[in-house]
Protein backbone atom coordinates (compact mmCIF):
# COMPACT_ATOMS: atom_id res chain seq x y z
CA UNK A 1 0.00 0.00 0.00
CA UNK A 2 1.11 3.53 -0.69
CA UNK A 3 1.69 6.00 2.10
CA UNK A 4 -0.47 9.11 2.35
CA UNK A 5 2.39 11.17 0.90
CA UNK A 6 2.81 8.78 -2.05
CA UNK A 7 -0.93 8.93 -2.76
CA UNK A 8 -0.89 12.72 -2.65
CA UNK A 9 1.94 12.61 -5.18
CA UNK A 10 -0.12 10.30 -7.45
CA UNK A 11 -3.09 12.68 -7.27
CA UNK A 12 -0.77 15.59 -7.97
CA UNK A 13 0.59 13.74 -11.03
CA UNK A 14 -2.97 13.37 -12.43
CA UNK A 15 -3.60 17.02 -11.70
CA UNK A 16 -0.38 18.04 -13.49
CA UNK A 17 -1.21 15.88 -16.54
CA UNK A 18 -4.57 17.58 -16.84
CA UNK A 19 -2.94 21.01 -16.59
CA UNK A 20 -0.44 19.99 -19.31
CA UNK A 21 -3.35 19.02 -21.58
CA UNK A 22 -5.01 22.36 -20.79
CA UNK A 23 -1.87 24.29 -21.76
CA UNK A 24 -1.49 22.24 -24.95
CA UNK A 25 -5.06 23.01 -26.00
CA UNK A 26 -4.59 26.71 -25.20
CA UNK A 27 -1.46 26.84 -27.35
CA UNK A 28 -3.42 25.36 -30.28
CA UNK A 29 -6.30 27.85 -30.08
CA UNK A 30 -6.90 30.20 -32.97
CA UNK A 31 -9.43 33.05 -33.28
CA UNK A 32 -11.50 30.75 -35.50
CA UNK A 33 -11.09 27.54 -33.48
CA UNK A 34 -11.69 27.83 -29.73
CA UNK A 35 -11.75 24.24 -28.51
CA UNK A 36 -12.83 23.28 -24.99
CA UNK A 37 -13.16 19.85 -23.46
CA UNK A 38 -14.09 18.24 -20.19
CA UNK A 39 -11.88 15.57 -18.64
CA UNK A 40 -11.89 12.93 -15.94
CA UNK A 41 -8.98 10.67 -15.02
CA UNK A 42 -9.01 7.66 -12.69
CA UNK A 43 -6.11 5.71 -11.24
CA UNK A 44 -6.81 2.52 -9.30
CA UNK A 45 -3.91 1.15 -7.29
CA UNK A 46 -3.33 -1.36 -4.56
CA UNK A 47 -5.80 -0.39 -1.88
CA UNK A 48 -6.91 2.99 -3.27
CA UNK A 49 -8.44 4.87 -6.19
CA UNK A 50 -7.72 8.50 -7.08
CA UNK A 51 -9.31 10.80 -9.64
CA UNK A 52 -9.06 14.30 -11.04
CA UNK A 53 -11.53 16.15 -13.27
CA UNK A 54 -12.73 19.41 -14.78
CA UNK A 55 -16.08 20.06 -16.42
CA UNK A 56 -19.23 17.97 -16.52
CA UNK A 57 -17.83 14.57 -17.36
CA UNK A 58 -18.52 12.44 -14.30
CA UNK A 59 -17.09 9.67 -12.20
CA UNK A 60 -19.57 7.36 -10.53
CA UNK A 61 -18.31 5.07 -7.77
CA UNK A 62 -20.23 1.92 -6.85
CA UNK A 63 -19.49 -0.21 -3.79
CA UNK A 64 -20.98 -3.70 -3.49
CA UNK A 65 -23.43 -2.85 -6.27
CA UNK A 66 -24.69 0.45 -4.83
CA UNK A 67 -23.93 3.97 -6.06
CA UNK A 68 -22.02 5.69 -3.24
CA UNK A 69 -20.48 8.72 -4.92
CA UNK A 70 -20.53 10.87 -8.02
CA UNK A 71 -18.46 13.92 -8.87
CA UNK A 72 -20.10 17.34 -8.98
CA UNK A 73 -20.26 19.06 -12.34
CA UNK A 74 -18.51 22.38 -12.89
CA UNK A 75 -21.59 23.88 -14.50
CA UNK A 76 -24.20 26.58 -13.98
CA UNK A 77 -26.88 23.94 -13.54
CA UNK A 78 -24.86 22.23 -10.77
CA UNK A 79 -24.74 25.59 -8.97
CA UNK A 80 -28.53 25.78 -9.36
CA UNK A 81 -28.76 22.36 -7.66
CA UNK A 82 -26.50 23.49 -4.82
CA UNK A 83 -28.61 26.62 -4.35
CA UNK A 84 -31.82 24.56 -4.23
CA UNK A 85 -33.24 26.09 -7.42
CA UNK A 86 -33.50 22.72 -9.19
CA UNK A 87 -33.14 19.07 -8.15
CA UNK A 88 -30.24 16.83 -9.10
CA UNK A 89 -32.55 15.01 -11.53
CA UNK A 90 -33.45 18.29 -13.27
CA UNK A 91 -29.80 18.98 -14.10
CA UNK A 92 -29.92 16.62 -17.11
CA UNK A 93 -31.87 18.91 -19.39
CA UNK A 94 -31.57 22.25 -17.60
CA UNK A 95 -31.22 25.25 -19.90
CA UNK A 96 -27.77 26.12 -18.48
CA UNK A 97 -26.31 22.60 -18.39
CA UNK A 98 -23.75 23.41 -21.11
CA UNK A 99 -22.49 26.54 -19.37
CA UNK A 100 -19.26 25.23 -17.83
CA UNK A 101 -17.06 27.02 -15.32
CA UNK A 102 -14.12 24.67 -15.82
CA UNK A 103 -12.89 22.99 -18.99
CA UNK A 104 -9.67 22.25 -20.81
CA UNK A 105 -9.00 25.13 -23.19
CA UNK A 106 -10.82 27.80 -21.19
CA UNK A 107 -9.12 31.16 -21.01
CA UNK A 108 -6.58 31.49 -18.21
CA UNK A 109 -5.78 28.90 -15.59
CA UNK A 110 -7.72 25.79 -14.74
CA UNK A 111 -8.78 24.52 -11.31
CA UNK A 112 -8.98 20.74 -11.21
CA UNK A 113 -10.93 18.87 -8.53
CA UNK A 114 -9.50 15.66 -7.11
CA UNK A 115 -10.84 12.85 -4.98
CA UNK A 116 -9.81 9.51 -3.58
CA UNK A 117 -11.13 6.46 -1.79
CA UNK A 118 -9.37 3.77 0.20
CA UNK A 119 -10.53 0.41 -1.11
CA UNK A 120 -11.83 -1.48 1.91
CA UNK A 121 -12.89 -5.13 1.38
CA UNK A 122 -15.65 -5.39 -1.18
CA UNK A 123 -16.48 -4.95 -4.86
CA UNK A 124 -15.85 -1.58 -6.49
CA UNK A 125 -16.98 -0.38 -9.89
CA UNK A 126 -16.18 2.98 -11.47
CA UNK A 127 -17.94 4.60 -14.41
CA UNK A 128 -16.35 7.57 -16.16
CA UNK A 129 -18.61 9.24 -18.71
CA UNK A 130 -19.38 12.40 -20.64
CA UNK A 131 -22.57 14.41 -20.26
CA UNK A 132 -23.94 12.92 -23.48
CA UNK A 133 -23.92 9.57 -21.68
CA UNK A 134 -25.20 10.41 -18.18
CA UNK A 135 -27.95 12.68 -19.54
CA UNK A 136 -29.66 9.62 -21.03
CA UNK A 137 -28.70 6.84 -18.61
CA UNK A 138 -30.06 7.46 -15.12
CA UNK A 139 -28.25 6.47 -11.95
CA UNK A 140 -30.80 3.77 -11.04
CA UNK A 141 -30.30 2.27 -14.52
CA UNK A 142 -26.53 2.32 -14.01
CA UNK A 143 -27.01 0.35 -10.79
CA UNK A 144 -29.39 -2.20 -12.35
CA UNK A 145 -27.12 -2.62 -15.39
CA UNK A 146 -24.13 -3.19 -13.10
CA UNK A 147 -25.99 -5.95 -11.24
CA UNK A 148 -26.75 -7.73 -14.52
CA UNK A 149 -23.31 -7.27 -16.13
CA UNK A 150 -20.64 -9.95 -16.42
CA UNK A 151 -17.77 -7.50 -17.03
CA UNK A 152 -17.07 -3.76 -17.26
CA UNK A 153 -17.47 -4.00 -21.05
CA UNK A 154 -20.84 -5.73 -20.66
CA UNK A 155 -21.92 -3.08 -18.15
CA UNK A 156 -21.14 -0.25 -20.57
CA UNK A 157 -22.89 -2.09 -23.41
CA UNK A 158 -26.05 -2.57 -21.32
CA UNK A 159 -26.09 1.16 -20.58
CA UNK A 160 -25.39 2.00 -24.25
CA UNK A 161 -28.54 0.05 -25.15
CA UNK A 162 -30.52 2.37 -22.88
CA UNK A 163 -28.78 5.42 -24.36
CA UNK A 164 -29.54 4.35 -27.94
CA UNK A 165 -33.25 4.19 -27.09
CA UNK A 166 -33.32 7.73 -25.67
CA UNK A 167 -30.66 9.89 -27.25
CA UNK A 168 -31.38 11.90 -30.39
CA UNK A 169 -29.65 10.83 -33.60
CA UNK A 170 -27.24 13.77 -33.50
CA UNK A 171 -25.93 12.88 -30.00
CA UNK A 172 -22.26 12.18 -30.70
CA UNK A 173 -20.90 13.07 -27.26
CA UNK A 174 -21.50 9.87 -25.32
CA UNK A 175 -18.21 8.51 -24.12
CA UNK A 176 -18.06 5.98 -21.27
CA UNK A 177 -15.44 3.73 -19.69
CA UNK A 178 -15.82 1.36 -16.76
CA UNK A 179 -13.55 -0.42 -14.34
CA UNK A 180 -14.17 -2.82 -11.51
CA UNK A 181 -12.03 -4.00 -8.67
CA UNK A 182 -12.45 -6.53 -5.92
CA UNK A 183 -10.61 -5.43 -2.80
CA UNK A 184 -10.07 -8.46 -0.55
CA UNK A 185 -8.08 -6.66 2.15
CA UNK A 186 -7.36 -3.20 3.43
CA UNK A 187 -9.00 -0.61 5.57
CA UNK A 188 -9.62 3.05 5.29
CA UNK A 189 -12.01 5.86 4.92
CA UNK A 190 -13.81 7.48 2.06
CA UNK A 191 -12.71 11.00 1.16
CA UNK A 192 -14.26 12.66 -1.91
C-alpha positions as CSV (number, residue, x, y, z in Angstrom):
1,X,0.0,0.0,0.0
2,X,1.1,3.5,-0.7
3,X,1.7,6.0,2.1
4,X,-0.5,9.1,2.3
5,X,2.4,11.2,0.9
6,X,2.8,8.8,-2.1
7,X,-0.9,8.9,-2.8
8,X,-0.9,12.7,-2.7
9,X,1.9,12.6,-5.2
10,X,-0.1,10.3,-7.4
11,X,-3.1,12.7,-7.3
12,X,-0.8,15.6,-8.0
13,X,0.6,13.7,-11.0
14,X,-3.0,13.4,-12.4
15,X,-3.6,17.0,-11.7
16,X,-0.4,18.0,-13.5
17,X,-1.2,15.9,-16.5
18,X,-4.6,17.6,-16.8
19,X,-2.9,21.0,-16.6
20,X,-0.4,20.0,-19.3
21,X,-3.3,19.0,-21.6
22,X,-5.0,22.4,-20.8
23,X,-1.9,24.3,-21.8
24,X,-1.5,22.2,-25.0
25,X,-5.1,23.0,-26.0
26,X,-4.6,26.7,-25.2
27,X,-1.5,26.8,-27.3
28,X,-3.4,25.4,-30.3
29,X,-6.3,27.8,-30.1
30,X,-6.9,30.2,-33.0
31,X,-9.4,33.0,-33.3
32,X,-11.5,30.8,-35.5
33,X,-11.1,27.5,-33.5
34,X,-11.7,27.8,-29.7
35,X,-11.7,24.2,-28.5
36,X,-12.8,23.3,-25.0
37,X,-13.2,19.8,-23.5
38,X,-14.1,18.2,-20.2
39,X,-11.9,15.6,-18.6
40,X,-11.9,12.9,-15.9
41,X,-9.0,10.7,-15.0
42,X,-9.0,7.7,-12.7
43,X,-6.1,5.7,-11.2
44,X,-6.8,2.5,-9.3
45,X,-3.9,1.2,-7.3
46,X,-3.3,-1.4,-4.6
47,X,-5.8,-0.4,-1.9
48,X,-6.9,3.0,-3.3
49,X,-8.4,4.9,-6.2
50,X,-7.7,8.5,-7.1
51,X,-9.3,10.8,-9.6
52,X,-9.1,14.3,-11.0
53,X,-11.5,16.2,-13.3
54,X,-12.7,19.4,-14.8
55,X,-16.1,20.1,-16.4
56,X,-19.2,18.0,-16.5
57,X,-17.8,14.6,-17.4
58,X,-18.5,12.4,-14.3
59,X,-17.1,9.7,-12.2
60,X,-19.6,7.4,-10.5
61,X,-18.3,5.1,-7.8
62,X,-20.2,1.9,-6.8
63,X,-19.5,-0.2,-3.8
64,X,-21.0,-3.7,-3.5
65,X,-23.4,-2.8,-6.3
66,X,-24.7,0.5,-4.8
67,X,-23.9,4.0,-6.1
68,X,-22.0,5.7,-3.2
69,X,-20.5,8.7,-4.9
70,X,-20.5,10.9,-8.0
71,X,-18.5,13.9,-8.9
72,X,-20.1,17.3,-9.0
73,X,-20.3,19.1,-12.3
74,X,-18.5,22.4,-12.9
75,X,-21.6,23.9,-14.5
76,X,-24.2,26.6,-14.0
77,X,-26.9,23.9,-13.5
78,X,-24.9,22.2,-10.8
79,X,-24.7,25.6,-9.0
80,X,-28.5,25.8,-9.4
81,X,-28.8,22.4,-7.7
82,X,-26.5,23.5,-4.8
83,X,-28.6,26.6,-4.4
84,X,-31.8,24.6,-4.2
85,X,-33.2,26.1,-7.4
86,X,-33.5,22.7,-9.2
87,X,-33.1,19.1,-8.1
88,X,-30.2,16.8,-9.1
89,X,-32.6,15.0,-11.5
90,X,-33.4,18.3,-13.3
91,X,-29.8,19.0,-14.1
92,X,-29.9,16.6,-17.1
93,X,-31.9,18.9,-19.4
94,X,-31.6,22.3,-17.6
95,X,-31.2,25.3,-19.9
96,X,-27.8,26.1,-18.5
97,X,-26.3,22.6,-18.4
98,X,-23.7,23.4,-21.1
99,X,-22.5,26.5,-19.4
100,X,-19.3,25.2,-17.8
101,X,-17.1,27.0,-15.3
102,X,-14.1,24.7,-15.8
103,X,-12.9,23.0,-19.0
104,X,-9.7,22.3,-20.8
105,X,-9.0,25.1,-23.2
106,X,-10.8,27.8,-21.2
107,X,-9.1,31.2,-21.0
108,X,-6.6,31.5,-18.2
109,X,-5.8,28.9,-15.6
110,X,-7.7,25.8,-14.7
111,X,-8.8,24.5,-11.3
112,X,-9.0,20.7,-11.2
113,X,-10.9,18.9,-8.5
114,X,-9.5,15.7,-7.1
115,X,-10.8,12.8,-5.0
116,X,-9.8,9.5,-3.6
117,X,-11.1,6.5,-1.8
118,X,-9.4,3.8,0.2
119,X,-10.5,0.4,-1.1
120,X,-11.8,-1.5,1.9
121,X,-12.9,-5.1,1.4
122,X,-15.6,-5.4,-1.2
123,X,-16.5,-5.0,-4.9
124,X,-15.8,-1.6,-6.5
125,X,-17.0,-0.4,-9.9
126,X,-16.2,3.0,-11.5
127,X,-17.9,4.6,-14.4
128,X,-16.4,7.6,-16.2
129,X,-18.6,9.2,-18.7
130,X,-19.4,12.4,-20.6
131,X,-22.6,14.4,-20.3
132,X,-23.9,12.9,-23.5
133,X,-23.9,9.6,-21.7
134,X,-25.2,10.4,-18.2
135,X,-28.0,12.7,-19.5
136,X,-29.7,9.6,-21.0
137,X,-28.7,6.8,-18.6
138,X,-30.1,7.5,-15.1
139,X,-28.2,6.5,-11.9
140,X,-30.8,3.8,-11.0
141,X,-30.3,2.3,-14.5
142,X,-26.5,2.3,-14.0
143,X,-27.0,0.3,-10.8
144,X,-29.4,-2.2,-12.4
145,X,-27.1,-2.6,-15.4
146,X,-24.1,-3.2,-13.1
147,X,-26.0,-6.0,-11.2
148,X,-26.8,-7.7,-14.5
149,X,-23.3,-7.3,-16.1
150,X,-20.6,-10.0,-16.4
151,X,-17.8,-7.5,-17.0
152,X,-17.1,-3.8,-17.3
153,X,-17.5,-4.0,-21.1
154,X,-20.8,-5.7,-20.7
155,X,-21.9,-3.1,-18.1
156,X,-21.1,-0.3,-20.6
157,X,-22.9,-2.1,-23.4
158,X,-26.0,-2.6,-21.3
159,X,-26.1,1.2,-20.6
160,X,-25.4,2.0,-24.2
161,X,-28.5,0.0,-25.1
162,X,-30.5,2.4,-22.9
163,X,-28.8,5.4,-24.4
164,X,-29.5,4.4,-27.9
165,X,-33.3,4.2,-27.1
166,X,-33.3,7.7,-25.7
167,X,-30.7,9.9,-27.3
168,X,-31.4,11.9,-30.4
169,X,-29.7,10.8,-33.6
170,X,-27.2,13.8,-33.5
171,X,-25.9,12.9,-30.0
172,X,-22.3,12.2,-30.7
173,X,-20.9,13.1,-27.3
174,X,-21.5,9.9,-25.3
175,X,-18.2,8.5,-24.1
176,X,-18.1,6.0,-21.3
177,X,-15.4,3.7,-19.7
178,X,-15.8,1.4,-16.8
179,X,-13.6,-0.4,-14.3
180,X,-14.2,-2.8,-11.5
181,X,-12.0,-4.0,-8.7
182,X,-12.4,-6.5,-5.9
183,X,-10.6,-5.4,-2.8
184,X,-10.1,-8.5,-0.5
185,X,-8.1,-6.7,2.1
186,X,-7.4,-3.2,3.4
187,X,-9.0,-0.6,5.6
188,X,-9.6,3.1,5.3
189,X,-12.0,5.9,4.9
190,X,-13.8,7.5,2.1
191,X,-12.7,11.0,1.2
192,X,-14.3,12.7,-1.9
